[in-house]
Amino acid sequence: MAYAIGDACVMCGACAAQCPAEAISEGDGKYVIDADKCIDCGGCADGCPAEAISQA
């Protein structure tokens, strides 16, 4: 089950820096996670200061 970034995203980039699979990129107003690349490690959620990331 992949992770998803919610509307609380503040576009800080911390999640992208934590992603070993490079599955996170800038979207329109928030970062987005490519579910096909996501390896479900949870590093993005752990590193998100806005707590905007949860399992989809």
N, C-alpha and C positions, 0 to 999 in steps of 0.2 A: 504494500500500500504506500503510495507516494505521499510526500508532504505537499502542503499548499500554503501560499502566503496570502493572508487576509488584508482587508482594507486598513488595518492599523499600521501597515508598513510605512516607515518614514524615509525610505530610499537611502539608508546609510551605507549599504553594501556589505555589512558584516556577514550576512548569510552567504553571499557569493564567495567571500574570502575563506569561509569554513568548508565549502563544498569540495570534497576530493574528486567527485565525478564531473565537475564543471557543468552541473545541470541548472544553474541559476543565472539568469540574465536580467538586464533592465527591461521592464515593460512600460506600459503607459500609465504612469502614476504610482507604480509599485513594481517590485521585482517579481519575476515569475519562475516557477520550477518546471522543467521539462520532465514530465512523469516517466518518459521512456528512458531517460538517463539517470533518474534518481535511484540511488541504491539503498534508500531507507536507513541511512546511518544515524540520522537525527542531529548531526553536527550543526546544521542550519538553525534548527529550533533552539538548540542550546546556546548558540551565539547571537541570537536575536534580542537586542535590548528592548524592543517594543513588544516582545512576546506575540508577534503577528503570525507565527508559523505553527501549524498543527498538521496532524495526519489527516489526509483527505478521505 
